[in-house]
Amino acid sequence: MLCCGIQRSVLLLCKQALLLPVVAPSIRFNLYGDPQIEGDAKLQREPRTGKFDIIINDYYLHYVYGSTIAAFKPNYVITMGDIFSSQWVKQGEYDKRIERFKWISQRVDGRNNMIRSNHTNMYMAGNHDVGYGYETRAYHIRRFEDNFGPLNRKWTVDIDGRTHRMVILNAMNLDKTRMRQYRIDAWDFVHRLVADIADQPDMPLILFLHIPFHKPDGVCVTSAKTEYRNGFVRYQDYLSPTTSAYLLHCLSPVLVFNGHDHNGCVAGHSVHAPAGDPLKLGDSGKILHSGSDMCNLTLEELDMYQPEIQEFALSTMSSITGHAAGASTSLSTIEVTVRSCMGAYHGATGIFDISRNHQQQTTFDVHVLGHNVQASIDGYTYKYQEILLGHHLVVRVLLVANLVSCFVVSVMFLLR
């Protein structure tokens, strides 16, 4: 068992080491939200039509990935979590879905041969991959990392003379988690990032994580809802206000990308001085004068003074809709929730580009149209566009019509 553990740790370190610094004049990401591919449970629920639905869905998602990868030629392909429909599937079923997803995401061809590509595949863990905080088990973490790589990872990209820091963060265990070690691991990674940023504060950070930041009702389709069981997260639409404020203040991301909310959303965040007096944290001797003072707190302190810190955190951050973001002059972060690539959401793909803009030196200039964003920040252009393939029902109708027409043409040919 010890040898297996060591081998697995070495494998994960090797996967991490492959993310070497990149130098490029521009960089492109293809982002795919929540494919949630189904399997045996659907066959049990729908014995007559389930198999047909699964086959059609696999071909649909295969076309979504394949067509957009071929058309946009990304440097990175990131699946934004919830790769499968349930974290509770047994290992045999999990292995089957792994093989199906390799084909869907263009990693192997129809004969299971590896496809050579010019992009790097990356994956984020969602609640249907490793569970919420109450649900996460060791085998969830193990099989995700064995197949998709580390839960947390960072790398750098030099884009025409300026280095950008890219971060994938495990959002599933940032808030109250029953298996505490997984939460400690997530926050240790965050604290190391904070230290890195203190050493190199001028490096823009792009953050990828599955669960969106906290925001008031009305900013996105989803409302802020969290459910607990025995004090641990059983369900959440957004990260807690404390975690969200900490990440906004201490990581200062230029852009944040997430999944989870299948409808997609664009929001703007700003950080500012607290509304009230400084917050004294009990007998710890620590006083929070501003949101950035949260960066000095340990995970134990964040938990111990959670009610007071949460109220303080909410007073140091503001969130607005993407439509309003274009007129704001105080934004610090743009957050994009990538619409699901499932057929019911039109097979959405997010295309994210970073390039140098030699003519624009505006500190923070944002334009938003629907789920499309273009931000000019300190001489760089960050552009996100949403590509929709089409609703799966329309695709199915066209498929049936095509089959019928082929049959009719064949019959007419035979009757000649």
C-alpha positions as CSV (number, residue, x, y, z in Angstrom):
1,M,0.0,0.0,0.0
2,L,2.8,2.4,0.9
3,C,4.6,1.7,-2.5
4,C,1.3,2.3,-4.3
5,G,0.9,5.6,-2.5
6,I,4.4,6.7,-3.3
7,Q,4.0,5.7,-7.0
8,R,0.7,7.7,-7.2
9,S,2.3,10.8,-5.5
10,V,5.2,10.6,-8.0
11,L,2.7,10.3,-10.9
12,L,0.8,13.3,-9.8
13,L,4.0,15.3,-9.4
14,C,5.0,14.3,-12.9
15,K,1.7,15.5,-14.3
16,Q,2.2,18.8,-12.4
17,A,5.7,19.1,-13.8
18,L,4.5,18.9,-17.4
19,L,2.9,22.3,-17.0
20,L,6.1,24.2,-17.9
21,P,6.1,27.9,-18.5
22,V,4.7,28.9,-21.9
23,V,5.9,31.8,-24.1
24,A,3.5,32.9,-26.8
25,P,2.2,36.1,-28.6
26,S,-1.3,35.1,-27.6
27,I,-3.1,32.2,-25.9
28,R,-6.5,30.5,-26.4
29,F,-8.6,28.3,-24.1
30,N,-11.6,26.2,-25.1
31,L,-13.8,25.9,-22.1
32,Y,-16.5,23.2,-21.8
33,G,-19.0,23.4,-18.9
34,D,-20.5,20.4,-17.1
35,P,-21.0,17.6,-19.7
36,Q,-22.4,15.3,-17.0
37,I,-22.3,12.2,-19.2
38,E,-24.8,9.5,-18.0
39,G,-24.7,5.7,-17.9
40,D,-26.1,2.7,-16.0
41,A,-28.5,4.8,-13.9
42,K,-30.2,6.2,-17.0
43,L,-30.5,2.7,-18.5
44,Q,-32.3,1.6,-15.3
45,R,-34.6,4.6,-15.3
46,E,-35.4,4.4,-19.0
47,P,-34.9,0.8,-20.2
48,R,-36.5,1.5,-23.6
49,T,-35.0,4.8,-24.7
50,G,-32.0,5.2,-22.3
51,K,-29.4,3.5,-24.5
52,F,-30.5,5.5,-27.6
53,D,-30.3,8.7,-25.6
54,I,-26.8,7.9,-24.3
55,I,-25.5,7.1,-27.8
56,I,-27.0,10.3,-29.3
57,N,-25.6,12.4,-26.4
58,D,-22.1,10.9,-26.8
59,Y,-22.1,11.7,-30.5
60,Y,-23.5,15.2,-29.8
61,L,-20.8,16.0,-27.2
62,H,-18.1,14.5,-29.4
63,Y,-19.2,16.9,-32.2
64,V,-19.2,19.8,-29.8
65,Y,-15.7,19.2,-28.6
66,G,-14.4,18.1,-32.0
67,S,-15.8,20.9,-34.1
68,T,-14.8,23.7,-31.8
69,I,-11.3,22.3,-31.2
70,A,-10.8,22.0,-35.0
71,A,-12.2,25.5,-35.7
72,F,-10.5,27.5,-32.9
73,K,-7.3,25.5,-32.4
74,P,-6.8,26.2,-28.7
75,N,-3.7,26.0,-26.7
76,Y,-5.6,24.6,-23.7
77,V,-8.9,22.6,-23.5
78,I,-10.4,22.8,-20.0
79,T,-13.5,20.8,-18.9
80,M,-15.0,22.8,-16.1
81,G,-16.1,20.0,-13.8
82,D,-19.1,17.7,-13.5
83,I,-17.6,15.4,-16.2
84,F,-19.9,12.6,-15.1
85,S,-23.5,12.8,-13.9
86,S,-22.8,11.2,-10.5
87,Q,-19.9,10.9,-8.1
88,W,-21.4,7.6,-6.7
89,V,-21.0,5.4,-9.7
90,K,-19.2,2.1,-9.0
91,Q,-15.7,1.6,-10.3
92,G,-16.7,-0.6,-13.3
93,E,-19.2,2.0,-14.5
94,Y,-16.6,4.8,-13.8
95,D,-14.1,3.0,-16.0
96,K,-16.6,2.7,-18.9
97,R,-17.4,6.4,-18.7
98,I,-13.7,7.3,-18.7
99,E,-13.3,5.5,-22.0
100,R,-16.4,7.1,-23.4
101,F,-15.2,10.6,-22.3
102,K,-11.8,10.1,-23.9
103,W,-13.6,9.6,-27.2
104,I,-16.1,12.5,-26.6
105,S,-13.3,14.9,-25.7
106,Q,-11.1,13.9,-28.7
107,R,-8.4,12.2,-26.8
108,V,-8.8,8.9,-28.6
109,D,-10.3,7.9,-32.0
110,G,-13.0,5.3,-32.6
111,R,-10.4,2.5,-32.4
112,N,-9.2,3.8,-29.0
113,N,-5.9,5.1,-30.5
114,M,-4.5,8.2,-28.9
115,I,-5.0,11.4,-31.0
116,R,-2.0,13.6,-31.3
117,S,-2.9,17.2,-30.6
118,N,-1.3,20.6,-30.2
119,H,-3.3,21.5,-27.1
120,T,-3.1,20.6,-23.4
121,N,-6.1,18.9,-21.8
122,M,-7.0,20.0,-18.3
123,Y,-9.9,19.1,-16.0
124,M,-11.6,20.6,-12.9
125,A,-13.3,18.6,-10.2
126,G,-17.0,19.3,-9.7
127,N,-19.6,18.1,-7.2
128,H,-20.5,15.2,-9.5
129,D,-16.9,14.2,-9.7
130,V,-15.7,14.3,-6.0
131,G,-18.8,15.5,-4.2
132,Y,-19.6,18.5,-2.0
133,G,-17.8,18.9,1.3
134,Y,-20.0,16.5,3.2
135,E,-19.7,13.8,0.5
136,T,-16.0,13.7,-0.5
137,R,-14.4,10.4,0.1
138,A,-10.8,9.2,-0.5
139,Y,-11.8,7.1,-3.5
140,H,-13.5,10.2,-5.1
141,I,-10.2,12.1,-4.9
142,R,-8.0,9.1,-5.9
143,R,-9.8,8.1,-9.1
144,F,-10.3,11.7,-10.2
145,E,-6.6,12.5,-9.8
146,D,-5.5,9.2,-11.3
147,N,-7.5,9.9,-14.5
148,F,-7.6,13.7,-14.7
149,G,-4.6,15.0,-12.8
150,P,-4.2,17.1,-9.6
151,L,-7.2,18.9,-8.1
152,N,-5.0,22.1,-7.8
153,R,-2.5,23.3,-10.3
154,K,-0.8,26.4,-11.5
155,W,1.4,27.4,-14.4
156,T,2.6,30.6,-16.2
157,V,2.2,31.9,-19.7
158,D,4.4,34.7,-21.0
159,I,2.2,36.6,-23.5
160,D,4.2,39.1,-25.5
161,G,6.5,40.1,-22.7
162,R,4.2,39.8,-19.6
163,T,3.8,36.7,-17.6
164,H,0.3,35.6,-16.6
165,R,-0.4,33.2,-13.7
166,M,-3.0,30.5,-14.5
167,V,-4.6,28.6,-11.6
168,I,-7.0,25.7,-11.3
169,L,-8.4,25.5,-7.8
170,N,-10.4,22.8,-6.1
171,A,-13.5,24.6,-5.1
172,M,-15.3,21.5,-3.7
173,N,-13.5,21.5,-0.4
174,L,-12.9,25.2,0.3
175,D,-15.9,25.4,2.5
176,K,-16.9,23.1,5.4
177,T,-15.7,19.6,4.5
178,R,-16.2,16.5,6.6
179,M,-12.8,14.9,5.7
180,R,-10.9,17.9,7.0
181,Q,-7.6,17.0,5.3
182,Y,-9.0,17.7,1.9
183,R,-10.0,21.2,3.0
184,I,-6.5,21.8,4.5
185,D,-5.0,20.7,1.2
186,A,-7.1,23.2,-0.7
187,W,-6.3,26.1,1.7
188,D,-2.6,25.3,1.8
189,F,-2.6,25.7,-1.9
190,V,-4.4,29.0,-1.6
191,H,-2.0,30.3,1.0
192,R,1.0,29.3,-1.1
193,L,-0.6,31.3,-4.0
194,V,-1.0,34.3,-1.7
195,A,2.7,34.1,-0.8
196,D,3.6,33.8,-4.5
197,I,1.5,36.9,-5.3
198,A,3.2,38.8,-2.5
199,D,6.6,38.0,-4.2
200,Q,5.3,38.9,-7.7
201,P,2.4,41.2,-7.3
202,D,2.4,42.5,-11.0
203,M,1.6,39.1,-12.5
204,P,-2.0,39.0,-13.7
205,L,-3.9,35.9,-12.4
206,I,-6.6,34.0,-14.3
207,L,-8.5,31.7,-11.9
208,F,-10.5,28.5,-12.9
209,L,-12.7,26.8,-10.3
210,H,-16.0,24.9,-10.5
211,I,-18.2,26.7,-8.0
212,P,-19.0,30.4,-8.7
213,F,-18.3,33.2,-6.2
214,H,-21.0,34.5,-3.8
215,K,-23.2,37.2,-5.3
216,P,-26.6,38.8,-4.5
217,D,-29.8,37.3,-5.9
218,G,-30.6,38.7,-9.4
219,V,-27.0,39.0,-10.7
220,C,-27.2,35.5,-12.3
221,V,-30.1,33.0,-12.8
222,T,-29.0,31.0,-9.8
223,S,-29.6,32.3,-6.2
224,A,-27.3,31.9,-3.3
225,K,-28.3,28.6,-1.7
226,T,-26.3,26.4,0.7
227,E,-27.4,23.4,2.6
228,Y,-25.5,21.7,5.4
229,R,-25.6,18.3,7.0
230,N,-23.9,17.9,10.4
231,G,-22.2,21.2,9.8
232,F,-20.7,20.3,6.4
233,V,-21.7,21.5,3.0
234,R,-24.3,19.1,1.5
235,Y,-25.2,21.5,-1.4
236,Q,-24.1,24.9,-2.6
237,D,-24.8,27.1,-5.6
238,Y,-22.1,29.6,-4.6
239,L,-19.0,29.6,-2.5
240,S,-19.5,31.2,1.0
241,P,-19.2,35.0,1.3
242,T,-16.0,34.6,3.4
243,T,-14.3,32.3,0.9
244,S,-15.4,34.5,-2.0
245,A,-14.1,37.7,-0.4
246,Y,-10.8,36.0,0.6
247,L,-10.2,34.9,-3.0
248,L,-11.1,38.3,-4.4
249,H,-9.0,40.3,-2.0
250,C,-6.0,37.9,-1.6
251,L,-5.6,36.4,-5.1
252,S,-6.9,39.5,-7.0
253,P,-7.8,37.6,-10.1
254,V,-8.3,39.6,-13.3
255,L,-10.8,37.0,-14.6
256,V,-12.5,34.0,-13.0
257,F,-14.0,31.2,-14.9
258,N,-16.3,28.5,-13.4
259,G,-19.1,26.1,-14.2
260,H,-21.7,24.5,-12.0
261,D,-24.6,26.9,-13.0
262,H,-25.7,25.4,-16.3
263,N,-27.3,28.6,-17.6
264,G,-24.0,30.6,-17.7
265,C,-23.5,34.1,-16.4
266,V,-21.2,37.2,-16.5
267,A,-20.7,39.2,-13.4
268,G,-18.4,42.0,-12.2
269,H,-16.9,42.2,-8.7
270,S,-15.3,45.1,-6.9
271,V,-13.5,45.2,-3.5
272,H,-13.5,48.2,-1.2
273,A,-13.1,49.4,2.4
274,P,-15.5,47.8,4.9
275,A,-18.8,49.7,5.6
276,G,-18.3,49.7,9.4
277,D,-15.6,49.8,12.0
278,P,-12.5,47.6,12.0
279,L,-13.2,44.0,13.2
280,K,-11.4,42.8,16.3
281,L,-11.1,39.0,16.3
282,G,-11.7,38.0,19.9
283,D,-8.5,37.5,22.0
284,S,-6.3,36.8,18.9
285,G,-5.0,40.3,18.8
286,K,-5.8,40.5,15.1
287,I,-7.8,43.4,13.8
288,L,-9.3,43.5,10.2
289,H,-9.1,47.1,8.9
290,S,-9.6,46.1,5.3
291,G,-10.4,43.1,3.2
292,S,-6.7,42.5,2.5
293,D,-6.1,41.9,6.2
294,M,-8.0,38.6,5.7
295,C,-5.0,37.3,3.8
296,N,-3.1,37.0,7.1
297,L,-5.7,34.7,8.6
298,T,-5.2,30.9,9.0
299,L,-7.9,28.4,8.1
300,E,-8.5,27.9,11.9
301,E,-9.0,31.6,12.4
302,L,-11.4,31.8,9.5
303,D,-13.5,29.1,11.1
304,M,-13.3,30.3,14.6
305,Y,-14.5,33.7,13.9
306,Q,-16.7,32.7,10.9
307,P,-19.9,34.7,11.7
308,E,-18.1,38.0,12.4
309,I,-15.8,37.5,9.4
310,Q,-18.6,36.7,7.0
311,E,-20.5,39.9,7.8
312,F,-17.2,41.8,7.5
313,A,-16.4,40.1,4.2
314,L,-19.8,41.0,2.7
315,S,-19.2,44.6,3.5
316,T,-15.9,44.6,1.5
317,M,-17.2,43.3,-1.8
318,S,-19.8,44.2,-4.4
319,S,-21.2,42.3,-7.4
320,I,-23.1,43.5,-10.4
321,T,-24.5,41.9,-13.5
322,G,-22.4,41.6,-16.7
323,H,-24.7,44.2,-18.4
324,A,-23.9,46.7,-15.7
325,A,-20.2,45.9,-15.7
326,G,-19.6,47.7,-18.9
327,A,-20.6,51.0,-17.3
328,S,-18.7,50.5,-14.0
329,T,-15.4,52.2,-13.3
330,S,-14.6,50.4,-10.0
331,L,-14.4,46.7,-11.1
332,S,-11.5,44.6,-10.0
333,T,-12.6,41.1,-11.3
334,I,-14.7,39.8,-14.1
335,E,-16.4,36.4,-13.4
336,V,-17.6,34.2,-16.3
337,T,-19.8,31.2,-15.5
338,V,-19.4,28.9,-18.6
339,R,-22.7,27.7,-19.9
340,S,-23.1,23.9,-19.9
341,C,-22.1,22.1,-23.1
342,M,-25.0,19.7,-22.7
343,G,-27.6,19.5,-25.5
344,A,-30.3,21.2,-23.4
345,Y,-28.0,24.3,-23.3
346,H,-27.2,24.3,-27.0
347,G,-23.8,22.6,-26.8
348,A,-22.1,25.8,-25.5
349,T,-18.4,26.3,-25.8
350,G,-16.5,29.2,-24.2
351,I,-13.6,30.6,-26.3
352,F,-11.2,32.7,-24.1
353,D,-8.3,34.6,-25.7
354,I,-5.5,36.7,-24.2
355,S,-3.5,39.0,-26.5
356,R,-1.4,42.1,-26.3
357,N,-3.2,45.4,-27.2
358,H,-0.5,47.9,-28.0
359,Q,-3.1,50.7,-28.7
360,Q,-5.1,50.3,-25.5
361,Q,-3.5,51.2,-22.1
362,T,-6.7,51.7,-20.2
363,T,-6.6,50.3,-16.6
364,F,-9.9,48.4,-16.8
365,D,-12.2,48.8,-19.7
366,V,-15.0,46.2,-20.1
367,H,-17.6,45.6,-22.8
368,V,-20.3,42.9,-22.3
369,L,-22.9,41.6,-24.7
370,G,-24.9,38.7,-23.4
371,H,-22.3,36.1,-22.3
372,N,-19.6,37.6,-24.4
373,V,-17.0,39.8,-22.8
374,Q,-14.1,41.9,-23.9
375,A,-11.9,43.6,-21.3
376,S,-8.9,45.8,-22.0
377,I,-6.6,45.8,-18.9
378,D,-3.2,47.3,-18.7
379,G,-2.4,46.9,-22.3
380,Y,-3.9,43.4,-22.8
381,T,-7.1,42.3,-24.3
382,Y,-9.1,39.4,-22.6
383,K,-11.9,38.2,-24.8
384,Y,-14.5,35.6,-24.1
385,Q,-17.1,34.5,-26.6
386,E,-19.8,31.9,-26.3
387,I,-20.3,29.5,-29.2
388,L,-23.6,27.6,-29.4
389,L,-24.0,24.5,-31.5
390,G,-27.8,24.1,-31.3
391,H,-30.4,22.5,-29.0
392,H,-30.1,18.8,-28.9
393,L,-33.8,18.3,-29.8
394,V,-33.3,20.2,-33.0
395,V,-30.2,18.1,-33.7
396,R,-32.2,14.9,-33.1
397,V,-35.0,16.1,-35.5
398,L,-32.5,16.8,-38.2
399,L,-30.8,13.4,-37.6
400,V,-34.2,11.6,-37.9
401,A,-35.1,13.6,-41.0
402,N,-31.7,12.8,-42.5
403,L,-32.2,9.0,-41.9
404,V,-35.7,9.1,-43.3
405,S,-34.6,11.0,-46.4
406,C,-31.8,8.4,-46.9
407,F,-34.3,5.6,-46.6
408,V,-36.7,7.2,-49.0
409,V,-34.0,7.9,-51.6
410,S,-32.8,4.2,-51.3
411,V,-36.3,2.9,-51.8
412,M,-36.9,5.1,-54.8
413,F,-33.6,4.0,-56.3
414,L,-34.5,0.3,-55.8
415,L,-38.0,0.9,-57.4
416,R,-36.5,2.4,-60.6
